[in-house]
Amino acid sequence: MDCFIRWAIIVIIQAQTYFPKRNTEMAATIDEITIEYVDGDLVTIKEYEKVVLSKGAWTTIVFRYADWDKKKEAYGPDKYSIRRYQKKNNEYRQKSKFNISSKDQAQKIIDVLTQWIK
């Protein structure tokens, strides 16, 4: 059993090295919710805009953002994300997300929804 415990500790330490923690602070208000992520001094996920679609115990927000491209040393093209948050114990916790990776994909979604709601 000792070998297993040592092995498990090593795996956990390595996982923390390879998979660093993301923003883990919980938001107390909708205004505090963000997908922007800072790694050291570098904003690796830049949030440009957010629109709240619904409020309440379950909140839905659409974000427009860009990822930092290390090779180009610049932000990539706009991306979009729809995220659902549940308010529990006075904190908003992300429960689900759908990422839209390009303007082309976003336009296809818009076209389909436009047809469906006619």
N, CA and C of each residue as an Amber inpcrd file, in Angstrom:
protein
   354
   0.8190000  -1.2030000   0.0000000   0.0000000   0.0000000   0.0000000
   0.8600000   1.2630000   0.0000000   2.0080000   1.2180000   0.6770000
   2.9000000   2.3730000   0.7030000   3.3420000   2.7810000  -0.6900000
   3.6650000   1.8070000  -1.5260000   4.0870000   2.1000000  -2.9020000
   2.9770000   2.7920000  -3.6740000   1.7420000   2.3400000  -3.4750000
   0.6070000   2.9450000  -4.1670000   0.4230000   4.3910000  -3.7430000
   0.5300000   4.6630000  -2.4580000   0.3570000   6.0260000  -1.9470000
   1.4470000   6.9310000  -2.5090000   2.6960000   6.4610000  -2.5190000
   3.7870000   7.2520000  -3.0960000   3.5410000   7.5150000  -4.5810000
   3.1110000   6.4940000  -5.2940000   2.8130000   6.6320000  -6.7170000
   1.7050000   7.6640000  -6.9330000   0.6260000   7.5940000  -6.1230000
  -0.4950000   8.5270000  -6.2580000  -0.0550000   9.9580000  -5.9990000
   0.8000000  10.1570000  -5.0150000   1.2940000  11.5090000  -4.7170000
   2.1160000  12.0400000  -5.8890000   2.9630000  11.2050000  -6.4650000
   3.7700000  11.6180000  -7.6150000   2.8760000  11.9990000  -8.7890000
   1.8420000  11.2030000  -9.0460000   0.9130000  11.4890000 -10.1420000
   0.2090000  12.8200000  -9.9130000  -0.2220000  13.0760000  -8.6960000
  -0.9140000  14.3380000  -8.3790000   0.0240000  15.5220000  -8.5860000
   1.2630000  15.4150000  -8.1200000   2.2240000  16.5080000  -8.2780000
   2.4970000  16.7600000  -9.7550000   2.6850000  15.6860000 -10.5250000
   2.9280000  15.8570000 -11.9550000   1.7260000  16.4720000 -12.6520000
   0.5290000  16.0690000 -12.2710000  -0.6830000  16.6240000 -12.8780000
  -0.7810000  18.1200000 -12.6100000  -0.3920000  18.5490000 -11.4240000
  -0.4300000  19.9740000 -11.1130000   0.5820000  20.7410000 -11.9600000
   1.6920000  20.1000000 -12.3050000   2.6900000  20.7380000 -13.1460000
   2.2050000  20.8550000 -14.5850000   1.6180000  19.7710000 -15.1130000
   1.1710000  19.7560000 -16.5060000  -0.1570000  20.4630000 -16.7160000
  -0.9890000  20.4680000 -15.7060000  -2.3130000  21.0790000 -15.8140000
  -2.4750000  22.1190000 -14.7150000  -1.8980000  23.3130000 -14.8870000
  -2.0000000  24.3350000 -13.8390000  -3.4440000  24.7730000 -13.6540000
  -3.7370000  25.2420000 -12.4520000  -5.0970000  25.6680000 -12.1380000
  -5.4980000  26.8650000 -12.9760000  -6.7400000  26.8750000 -13.3910000
  -7.3010000  28.0090000 -14.1020000  -7.8940000  28.9570000 -13.0500000
  -8.6010000  29.9680000 -13.5120000  -9.2630000  30.8690000 -12.5740000
 -10.2240000  30.0550000 -11.7190000  -9.9510000  29.9770000 -10.4330000
 -10.7830000  29.1680000  -9.5600000 -11.6190000  30.0280000  -8.6160000
 -11.4060000  31.3280000  -8.6460000 -12.1970000  32.1890000  -7.7850000
 -13.6320000  32.2040000  -8.2740000 -14.5500000  32.0500000  -7.3460000
 -15.9590000  32.0770000  -7.6920000 -16.4550000  33.5180000  -7.6570000
 -17.3480000  33.8200000  -8.5520000 -17.9020000  35.1680000  -8.6400000
 -19.1330000  35.2780000  -7.7390000 -19.2260000  36.3800000  -7.0190000
 -20.3820000  36.6150000  -6.1580000 -21.4920000  37.3420000  -6.9180000
 -21.1280000  38.0490000  -7.9980000 -22.1210000  38.7660000  -8.8010000
 -21.8860000  38.4460000 -10.2750000 -22.8890000  38.7090000 -11.0930000
 -22.7640000  38.4780000 -12.5350000 -21.6660000  39.3650000 -13.1240000
 -21.5350000  40.5930000 -12.6160000 -20.5070000  41.5020000 -13.1280000
 -19.0920000  40.9580000 -12.9160000 -18.8920000  40.1240000 -11.9030000
 -17.5740000  39.5650000 -11.6040000 -17.2280000  38.3680000 -12.4920000
 -18.2060000  37.8040000 -13.1790000 -17.9560000  36.6270000 -14.0180000
 -17.1480000  37.0520000 -15.2380000 -16.0710000  36.3300000 -15.4950000
 -15.2160000  36.6210000 -16.6380000 -14.5790000  35.3260000 -17.1300000
 -14.1870000  35.3090000 -18.4010000 -13.4120000  34.1850000 -18.8970000
 -11.9650000  34.6100000 -19.1500000 -11.6670000  35.8720000 -18.8730000
 -10.3010000  36.3520000 -19.0630000  -9.3700000  35.5810000 -18.1390000
  -8.2070000  35.2010000 -18.6760000  -7.2550000  34.4200000 -17.8930000
  -5.8720000  35.0240000 -18.0250000  -5.2350000  35.2140000 -16.8800000
  -3.8920000  35.8050000 -16.8490000  -2.9240000  34.7500000 -16.3280000
  -1.8570000  34.5190000 -17.0930000  -0.8090000  33.5820000 -16.7050000
   0.4570000  34.3990000 -16.4850000   0.7850000  34.6480000 -15.2420000
   1.8960000  35.5520000 -14.9310000   1.4970000  36.9710000 -15.2800000
   2.2310000  37.5790000 -16.2120000   1.9090000  38.9390000 -16.6600000
   1.1670000  38.9500000 -17.9860000   0.9000000  37.7660000 -18.5570000
   0.3220000  37.6680000 -19.8940000  -1.1490000  37.2730000 -19.8400000
  -1.9830000  38.0680000 -20.4910000  -3.4030000  37.7260000 -20.6130000
  -3.5170000  36.7080000 -21.7460000  -3.7090000  35.4350000 -21.4010000
  -3.7350000  34.3770000 -22.4210000  -5.1140000  34.2030000 -23.0410000
  -6.1530000  34.5640000 -22.2940000  -7.5160000  34.6030000 -22.8440000
  -8.0330000  36.0150000 -22.6080000  -8.2150000  36.7580000 -23.6780000
  -8.6360000  38.1570000 -23.6040000 -10.1320000  38.2440000 -23.8600000
 -10.8840000  38.6820000 -22.8660000 -12.3310000  38.8590000 -23.0140000
 -12.5970000  40.2420000 -23.5880000 -13.2940000  40.2770000 -24.7280000
 -13.6240000  41.5520000 -25.3580000 -15.0050000  42.0560000 -24.9450000
 -15.9260000  41.1370000 -24.7870000 -17.3080000  41.5520000 -24.5330000
 -18.0730000  40.3960000 -23.9120000 -19.0820000  40.7370000 -23.1090000
 -19.9950000  39.7160000 -22.6000000 -21.4010000  40.2750000 -22.6060000
 -22.3470000  39.3860000 -22.9180000 -23.7600000  39.7550000 -22.9270000
 -24.4980000  38.7280000 -22.0740000 -25.2270000  39.2140000 -21.0930000
 -25.9990000  38.3390000 -20.2150000 -27.3360000  38.0550000 -20.8880000
 -27.5880000  36.7870000 -21.1860000 -28.8420000  36.3910000 -21.8380000
 -29.9580000  36.1310000 -20.8390000 -29.6060000  35.6060000 -19.6710000
 -30.6150000  35.3620000 -18.6410000 -29.9590000  35.4630000 -17.2740000
 -30.7600000  35.8640000 -16.2960000 -30.2890000  36.0130000 -14.9170000
 -31.1580000  35.1550000 -14.0130000 -30.6620000  34.9090000 -12.8200000
 -31.4150000  34.1390000 -11.8490000 -30.5320000  33.0610000 -11.2600000
 -31.1720000  31.9980000 -10.7520000 -30.4150000  30.8840000 -10.1900000
 -29.5130000  30.2570000 -11.2560000 -29.9790000  30.2770000 -12.5100000
 -29.1810000  29.8260000 -13.6510000 -28.9920000  31.0260000 -14.5710000
 -27.7550000  31.3940000 -14.8290000 -27.4260000  32.5480000 -15.6570000
 -26.7230000  32.0790000 -16.9250000 -27.1190000  32.6630000 -18.0570000
 -26.4970000  32.3330000 -19.3400000 -25.8110000  33.5810000 -19.8810000
 -24.5460000  33.4160000 -20.2760000 -23.7560000  34.5420000 -20.7660000
 -23.0540000  34.1390000 -22.0610000 -23.0320000  35.0660000 -23.0230000
 -22.2730000  34.8850000 -24.2600000 -21.0450000  35.7860000 -24.1680000
 -19.8680000  35.2080000 -24.4380000 -18.6210000  35.9540000 -24.4080000
 -18.0130000  36.0220000 -25.8050000 -17.3680000  37.1510000 -26.1000000
 -16.5090000  37.2740000 -27.2850000 -15.0950000  37.4340000 -26.7440000
 -14.1870000  36.5820000 -27.2420000 -12.8420000  36.5680000 -26.6840000
 -11.8200000  36.1450000 -27.7380000 -10.5570000  36.1810000 -27.3590000
  -9.4800000  35.7050000 -28.2310000  -8.4080000  35.0520000 -27.3690000
  -7.7520000  34.0600000 -27.9480000  -6.6350000  33.3740000 -27.2880000
  -5.3180000  33.9790000 -27.7460000  -4.3520000  34.0130000 -26.8390000
  -3.0150000  34.4830000 -27.1770000  -2.3050000  33.3970000 -27.9800000
  -1.7320000  33.7820000 -29.1020000  -0.9720000  32.8720000 -29.9460000
   0.5100000  33.0960000 -29.6470000   1.1430000  32.1180000 -28.9920000
   2.5510000  32.2610000 -28.6000000   3.4730000  32.4260000 -29.8110000
   3.1900000  31.6890000 -30.8780000   4.0550000  31.7430000 -32.0580000
   4.0200000  33.1090000 -32.7290000   2.8120000  33.6720000 -32.8480000
   2.6620000  34.9720000 -33.5140000   2.8400000  36.1400000 -32.5500000
   2.8320000  35.8410000 -31.2560000   2.9000000  36.8600000 -30.2140000
   1.8240000  37.9190000 -30.4070000   0.6210000  37.4250000 -30.6550000
  -0.5470000  38.3010000 -30.8450000  -1.8030000  37.4820000 -30.5510000
  -2.9070000  38.1960000 -30.3950000  -4.1750000  37.4960000 -30.1760000
  -4.7070000  36.9600000 -31.4960000  -5.2980000  35.7920000 -31.4370000
  -5.8700000  35.1590000 -32.6180000  -7.2150000  35.7730000 -32.9640000
  -7.9380000  35.1260000 -33.8740000  -9.2410000  35.6400000 -34.2910000
 -10.2700000  35.5430000 -33.1670000 -11.3330000  36.3190000 -33.3170000
 -12.4110000  36.2850000 -32.3330000 -12.9980000  34.8910000 -32.2250000
 -13.3180000  34.5280000 -30.9920000 -14.0330000  33.2900000 -30.6990000
 -15.2010000  33.6760000 -29.8040000 -16.1220000  32.7390000 -29.6340000
 -17.3310000  33.0260000 -28.8620000 -17.6090000  31.8400000 -27.9500000
 -18.2060000  32.1210000 -26.8050000 -18.5190000  31.0540000 -25.8710000
 -19.8400000  31.3600000 -25.1850000 -20.6980000  30.3470000 -25.1180000
 -21.9580000  30.4520000 -24.3800000 -21.7740000  29.6240000 -23.1210000
 -21.9600000  30.2430000 -21.9830000 -21.7170000  29.5480000 -20.7130000
 -22.8940000  29.6970000 -19.7710000 -23.1270000  28.6220000 -19.0160000
 -24.2090000  28.5960000 -18.0240000 -23.5880000  28.5220000 -16.6340000
 -24.0980000  29.3630000 -15.7600000 -23.6250000  29.4150000 -14.3780000
 -24.7900000  29.1730000 -13.4400000 -24.5190000  28.4430000 -12.3760000
 -25.5340000  28.2220000 -11.3450000 -25.1110000  28.9940000 -10.1030000
 -26.0780000  29.7290000  -9.5400000 -25.7890000  30.4470000  -8.2980000
 -26.1600000  29.5330000  -7.1340000 -25.1580000  29.2480000  -6.3260000
 -25.3530000  28.3580000  -5.1840000 -24.4820000  28.8840000  -4.0520000
 -25.0680000  29.0330000  -2.8790000 -24.3470000  29.5680000  -1.7200000
 -23.7110000  30.9270000  -2.0460000 -24.4800000  31.7650000  -2.7450000
 -24.0660000  33.1300000  -3.1050000 -22.8180000  33.1730000  -3.9930000
 -22.5680000  32.1090000  -4.7670000 -21.4620000  32.0850000  -5.7180000
 -21.9450000  31.5200000  -7.0460000 -21.4690000  32.1070000  -8.1270000
 -21.7750000  31.5890000  -9.4600000 -20.7000000  30.5810000  -9.8470000
 -21.1340000  29.3870000 -10.2210000 -20.2120000  28.3280000 -10.6510000
 -20.5710000  27.9150000 -12.0710000 -19.5380000  27.8380000 -12.9160000
 -19.7850000  27.4150000 -14.2940000 -20.2060000  25.9520000 -14.3050000
 -21.3070000  25.6680000 -15.0180000 -21.8210000  24.3050000 -15.1030000
 -21.6980000  23.7300000 -16.5050000 -21.7200000  24.5900000 -17.5200000
 -21.5710000  24.0860000 -18.8870000 -21.0900000  25.2130000 -19.7920000
 -20.5430000  24.8010000 -20.9540000 -20.1000000  25.8040000 -21.9200000
 -20.1450000  25.1950000 -23.3110000 -20.3210000  26.0910000 -24.2850000
 -20.2580000  25.7230000 -25.6950000 -19.3950000  26.7650000 -26.3760000
 -18.2640000  26.3380000 -26.9120000 -17.3540000  27.2550000 -27.5850000
 -17.6080000  27.2580000 -29.0840000 -17.6550000  28.4470000 -29.6510000
 -17.8090000  28.6390000 -31.0910000 -16.4590000  29.1540000 -31.5660000
 -15.7860000  28.3600000 -32.3920000 -14.3760000  28.6050000 -32.6670000
 -14.0860000  29.5660000 -33.8160000 -15.1040000  29.9660000 -34.5730000
 -14.8270000  30.8630000 -35.6990000 -16.0650000  31.6810000 -36.0540000
 -15.8390000  32.7460000 -36.8190000 -16.9560000  33.5600000 -37.2960000
 -17.8300000  32.7510000 -38.2440000 -17.2140000  31.8580000 -39.0220000
 -17.9600000  31.0090000 -39.9450000 -18.9320000  30.0980000 -39.1940000
 -18.4450000  29.4640000 -38.1440000 -19.3160000  28.5990000 -37.3480000
 -20.4220000  29.4240000 -36.6880000 -20.0920000  30.6100000 -36.1970000
 -21.0890000  31.4790000 -35.5760000 -22.1690000  31.8560000 -36.5820000
 -21.7590000  32.1790000 -37.8030000 -22.7390000  32.5500000 -38.8340000
 -23.6550000  31.3900000 -39.1770000 -23.1310000  30.1810000 -39.2270000
 -23.9610000  29.0020000 -39.5030000 -25.0060000  28.7990000 -38.4060000
 -24.6090000  29.0090000 -37.1740000 -25.5530000  28.8870000 -36.0520000
 -26.6270000  29.9590000 -36.1650000 -26.2330000  31.1780000 -36.4870000
 -27.1850000  32.2800000 -36.6670000 -28.1720000  31.9470000 -37.7770000
 -27.6780000  31.4510000 -38.9070000 -28.5400000  31.1180000 -40.0460000
 -29.5720000  30.0570000 -39.6790000 -29.1340000  29.0100000 -38.9940000
 -30.0570000  27.9340000 -38.5940000 -31.1040000  28.4490000 -37.6220000
 -30.6860000  29.1810000 -36.6250000 -31.6350000  29.7040000 -35.6370000
 -32.6190000  30.6870000 -36.2770000 -32.1300000  31.5020000 -37.2040000
 -32.9970000  32.4460000 -37.9000000 -34.0830000  31.7040000 -38.6700000
 -33.7220000  30.6250000 -39.3370000 -34.7140000  29.8250000 -40.0700000
 -35.7140000  29.1890000 -39.0970000 -35.2400000  28.6930000 -37.9980000
 -36.1070000  27.9840000 -37.0520000 -37.1050000  28.8990000 -36.3560000
 -36.7440000  30.1510000 -36.1420000 -37.6630000  31.0230000 -35.3920000
 -38.6180000  31.8060000 -36.2880000 -38.5310000  31.6000000 -37.6140000
 -39.4620000  32.2820000 -38.5320000 -40.8520000  31.7330000 -38.3840000
